[in-house]
């Protein structure tokens, strides 16, 4: 009899499971905000920009997708397969350390590119002003790339990461984030970067902002969508050659239990003649994100500089 | 005399009120005290947890504005109960503090040091998680509420499980890597340390912070630090970024710089 009871209960549990899933999907926080919390992978099969051959074709047909996704993963991670003992084999192998996202989860994304605005799925060209700015920045470093730590990239210096700063875009590895919520706040923490503490308590972005490497963000709820406005970037943040006037609008909403939709628009007339933006899914991860102590373990910086010094001494000895 | 009496009376009343159920504390949606907000310690614990008189700055040229200010200390009982060889190690740290203090390298401060560094930190609280964002080195930590998550590996901020004991949020911290110090005087604990933090609101704008440190490899018995934390009530206050990496680069990598080149003056350029 006991057995029978548990069987009935099990059957009942199975029957109500889909209802529970439905309820969970619409779950809200205890204080009534849409619940976006969790850990997510930013990896998606869509490249940032669309291959020109697709022109204005935004979506793949279902039967085209498998081939597309396979090529995409190979294109990004295929060079991990190299001949041991060759120079080509001396590289950072994502698969070796289980860092590549193709080993992780990702949602079905039939899009041909992350960029959806403009219609051709490609980032608009830099303005003449931005091109000049880019050239100026490059000139400061030319021939001095290994002189000192300040000549290295902001990422090598553990200052900012494109996978964590607004707008959030997937990188080569560790492109994961977690979202926390508390009354009046949403926290977006990229695995490798700084947590963005985003107030959703109704405050507006002040007109005058102190420059911050990650900018300053405020959020609001537009129905079930979190809308985040970010401005006040450090002039050297220069995301994709942007100026400090860049403004980013992000729209994040839950699609289903395992997926958020992340959309963004970038506006910076000094850099791009028109605003541009895109959309891609964030896929729920089973598990947690762990501390990424970048500076504390930055042996790479020391090795890059000491390698350059060794090379210089070698060159001097040859003369 | 009257003033002292009134002050003593006020303290007694405060202590009595603390023992009772507080009705004047901000509460979260689940009825627990709401610790959300930006907080900071206002003391000299970041210089030295133990009682200390004023001291020369670590580099004489820094002058009086960077001299070590005096403080009564925050260790309950006054002195940290080091084992003899551990005390010698602490003294060695102090001698080498200019080079060796992890703070100077912009390293994550760890627990409990991040709490009383002279920078603000923000607590964000929900039923499931309490997360804390510390300004220095943009350190971040997640505290699992009513969970028993085991530390999977050692880290700078360790692994935190929290629960409510009445009005007190008690946080159990393990999995610390032992690479940080506890202050600028070289006090330290090892990676075996087990830290129990207690956050007790005393009113809407201040709370008592306690951390008990158990580490038989370094100390002869568990010991406790205790200090109030103050809410930052400035209008529209936000914890601004303090990306300290650029300021530590010359210290860490200067010896690897190309001979004849100069570190950047002022803002970093690229």
Interface residues (C-beta under 8 A of the other chain):
Chain A: X29 X30 X31 X37 X137 X140 X141 X144 X146 X147 X148 X149 X150 X151 X152 X153 X154 X157 X158 X159 X180 X181 X182 X183 X184 X185 X187 X189 X194 X195 X197 X199 X203 X206 X210 X212 X213 X214 X216 X236 X288 X290 X291 X293 X295 X296 X301 X302 X305 X306 X308 X309 X312
Chain B: X28 X29 X30 X36 X105 X106 X107 X108 X122 X124 X125 X126 X127 X128 X129 X131 X133 X137 X138 X140 X142 X149 X152 X153 X155 X156 X157 X179 X236 X238 X239 X240 X241 X243 X245 X246 X248 X249 X250 X252 X253 X254 X256 X257 X258 X261 X263 X264 X267 X268 X269 X270
